Amino acid sequence: MPSYGGGAYCAADTMVTFTKCLFQNNTSSVTPAGQRLDPYIGFGGGVAAERTAGVLFVDCNFVDNVADTGGGAYLADSNAAVIDSRLWSNTALRGAGATVVGGAVHIAGCEIKNNEAILDAADASDDIALPIGGGLMLSSATAHIQDCNIAGNTCFGSGGGIYLRGENSTAIINCLIRDNLALRDGGGISSNWFATPTIRNCTFYGNASPGVPTDPNHTGFGGAVFSGYHSDCKILDTILWQNFARQGTELAVGTGFELDPHNAAGSTLPSAISGPGPTISGSIPAARFASAKGFSARTRCSSAGRSATSS
C-alpha cells in the first residue's frame, strides 16, 4: 500500500510553516524484498505535501531519509518554498533530495548535496525502473531554483544534479552545480519530455556522465547538461567547465537511442564552455556538443578548450 511522509504529511488545503526543523532517518514505505510489484509506493521519506497544500521550509535539514520517490521531500500539486535549507544524503529511486510533481516550488539558498538515486538491490521490482534525479526531480512543475549549491549527488540513471520532465516553466538561476554523477545522461542536469528550462548565471564544474559499463553505446551523454525527448533547454550566461562524458563532454542534445529518436533542442547564449577532452562528435564543433539523431541546437559560446571535430 502506498505511504506518504515518513516524518510529516501535509494534506490538501493545509498551510504549514517549518522553521529550523530536522527531518532525519525517516523512511516511507518499507516493504520486505519480493513482496511488491510496483517500485513506486513510498513518497516523501522526510515530508510529503500534496493536493493544494501550502508549505514553507526555512532553515531546515533533510538528512538520511529514504523513499521510492522523494527521499528528502515529496511535493505534489502543492505550493511550496524551501529557503536556506539543506537536503543531504537522502536516498530514493526518483528525486533523492526532493521530488516535485505539478504545482509550484521556490527553492533558494539551499544546499542539495550527496543524495543518491539508486536501485534497491534487495527489491526485484526496482529492476523495471531507471533511477532519475540524484538531487532533484521536477515533473511538470513550475519551479524557481536560485542561489543553490547542488553538489556530489549520484544517479545510476539520468540527471545527477537535477532531472526535469513534462511541460513546465523552470528557471535555474545563479546556482553552482558541481561534482554530480549520472551514469546514463546529464551529469549536472537532464532535461526531457517537453521540459523547457532556462538556466542562467550558473556554473557547472566537475560533473560526469561516464556511461553504464554494460551498455556503453547508449549511455554517457552530456557531462554538464543533456537535452532530449522534445525538451528545449536554454543556457544563458553560464560557465560549463571541466565536466566529463563519454559523448558530449559538456553538452549533449538528442535521445541517445538510435531506434527511438525524438527531436530536442538546446541553446547557449552566450556561455563559456571548456572540457578536458576528448574532442566530441556532432555538428556544432566549437561548443563541444554531442548530438543524437533528431535535434536542433543554437549556440554563441566562448570555447576555452580544444577545438572539437565533427563526424
N, C-alpha and C positions, 0 to 999 in steps of 0.2 A: 504494500500500500504506500502511495506517495506520502512523504512527510516534508514539512516546511519549517525552517527556522530552528536549528539546533539550540541556539542561545536565546533568540527572541523572534516573535512573529507579530507583524503589524497587518491587521486585516483591513478590508475595504473601508474607506471613509475615515480611517483613524488619522490623527495628526500627532506625531511623536517627535520629540527632540531628545537626542542622546548627546550628552556632553561629558567628555573625559571618561568614557566608558571603555572597559576592556572586555573583548569577546575572545576567549582563548580556549582551545582544546574542546570545542563543541563539534558535534557530528550530527548530520541529518541523514537519517535512514540507513542504519547499519543492518545489512541483510547477510545471513550466512552464505558462504560461497555455494553456487549451484542451485540456489532456491528462488531465483527470479529470472524472468525472461527479458525484461526491459532494463537497459543500463541507466535510464534516467528516471529515478524515483525519489531521489533526495535533493532538495532545493534549499540552498542557503545554510551552510554549516554554522556560520555565526548568526546571521539575521536574514529573515525573509520578509519582504513587504510587497503586497500585490493589490490589484484592483482599486485604483484611485487613492491608495494610502499616500499621505504626505509625510515624508521622513527627513530629518535633518541630523547629520552626524558632525559633531565639532570636536576636534582633538581626541578622536577615539582610536583604539588599537584593535585590529583584527589579526589574530596570531594563531597559527597552527590549528585552524578549523578545517573540516573535511566535509565534502558533499559531492554528489554526482554533478550538479550544476550550481555554480556559485559557491566556491569554498568559503570565502570570507563573507560574502553577501549575495543575495538574490533579490533583484528589484524588478518587478513585472507590472507593467501598466500603472506605474506609480509616478509620483513627482518627488524626486529625491535630490538631496545635496550632500556631498561628502567634502568637508572642509578641514584642512590642516590635520589630516588623519593618516594612519599607517596601516597598510594591508601587507602583512609579512608572513611568508612561509605557510600559506594555505594551500590546500590540495583539492583538485576536482578533475573530472573528465572534461568539463567545459567551464571556462571562466574561473580559473583557480582563485585569483584575487577577488573578483566580483563579476557577476553576470547581470546585464541589464537587458530586458526584453520589453520592447514597447515603452510608452511613457516618455518621461524626460528626466535627465540627470545632469547635475553640475558637479564636477569633481575638480577641486582647486587646492593647490598647495599640499598635495599628498605624496607620500612615498609608497610605491607599489613594487615590492621587492621580494625576490627569492620564492615566488609562488610556483607551483608545478601543476601543469595539466597533463596527466599521465593515465595510462591504463592501470586497472587493478588486476594484477596477475592472478589473484585468487578468485576473480569473478569472471566466469566464462562469458557472461552477457556483454562484457566490455569488448569482446573480440569483434563485434559488428560495428563499433564506433571508431571515429577518428578524434583524438583529443584536439581541442581548439582553445585558444586564448589562455596563455600562461598567466599573464597579468590580468587582462580584462577581456570579456566577450560582450560586444554590443550588437544586439539583433533588433533591427527596425526601431531603434530608439533615437530620440533627439538628444544628443549628448554634447556637452561643452567640457573639455578637459584642458585645464590650464595650469601652468607653473608646477608640473608634477615631475617627480623623479621615478622613472619606470625602468627598473634595473634588475638584472640577474634572474629573470623569470625563465622558466623552461616549459616547452610544449613538445610532446612527442608527435604532434601533427602540424597544425597551421597556426601562425600568429604567436610568436614567443612573448612579445610585449602586449600587443592588442590584436584581437580578431574582430573584424566588422563584417556584418552581412545584413541584407534587407534594405529596402528603401528607408533612408534616414537623412537627417541633417546633422552631421557630426563635425565639430571643429576641435582640432587638437593644436593648442597654441602654447608656444614657449615652454615646451617640455624637453627634458633630457631623457633620451631613450637609448640605453646602453647595456651592452653585455647580456642581451637576451638571446635565447636559443629556440629555434623551431626546426624540427627535422625535415618536414615537408616543404614549407614555404613561409616567407615573411618572418625573418628573424626578429625584426623590430615590430612591423605591422603587416598583417594580411587583410586585404580588403576584397570582399567577394559579394556576389549575388545582388547586384544593383546598388550597392553601397556607394555613396558619393561624398567621401570625407574631404575636408580641407585641412591640410597640415601646414602650419605657418610658424616661422621663427623657432623651429625645433632643431635639436642636434641628435643625430643617430651615430653612435660610435660603438664599435666592437660587437655588433650583433652578428648572428651567424645562422645560416640555413645549410648545413653540410650534406643533407640528404639522408635517406634511410638506407643502411647498408644492403638490405635485401631487395631494394628497388631503386638502384642508382639512376636509372634512366628517366624516372618520372617524379623525382623529388629533388629538393635542394635548390629552390628558386627564390631569389631576392633576399640578399643578406640583410638589407635595411627594410625594404618595402616590396611587397608583392601585390599586384592588382590583377584580378581575374574574374571570370564569370559575370560579365556585364557591369563590373564596377568601373567607376570613373574617379580616380584618385588625383587630387590636385595638391602639389607640394610647392609651397611658396617660401622664399627667403629662408631656406633650411640648409643645414650642413649635413652631408652624409659622408662619413669619414672612417676608413679602415674597417668596414664591415666585410663579411665573407659569405659566399655561397658557391655551390657547385656551378650554377648558372645565374648570371646577374649579380655580380659581386655586391653592388649597391641596390639595384632595382631590377625587377622582372615584371613584365606585362604579358598576360595571357593565361592559359589554363594549366599548361603542363601536361595535359592528357591529349595525346596525338589523335585518338579516336573520338574525343568528346570536346570539340572546340566551342568556345563561347567568346564573343567579342568582349574586349576590355579596353580601357583607356587609362593613360596616365600622363601627367604633365608636371614639369618642374620649372617654375618661372619666378625669378631666377634663383638658382641654388648652387652651392659649391659641392662638388662630388669628387671623391677620391677613394680608391680602393687599393688593397695590397696586391692586386693581380690574382689570377691571370687575366689577360685581356679576354673580353667576352664576345660571344657571337650575337648577332642581331643586326638590325638595320639602322640603328642610331649610334654611330661609332663613338662620338665624343663624350657621350653621357653615361657610358658604362651600363647600358640597358641590355637585358636579355629579353627576347620576345618569342612567345609561342604563336602557333597558328591562330589567326583571328584576333587582331589587336590594332589599336591606333595609339599613337603617342605623339606628344608635342614637348619640345624641350628648348630652354635657353639657359645654359648652365656654364659654370666655370669648372672645368675638369682638371684637377690638380695632379692626377695620377698619370700613368702611361696611356697613350692613345690606344683605344680599343680597335679591333678589326671586325669587319662584318663578314658573315659567311653567306 
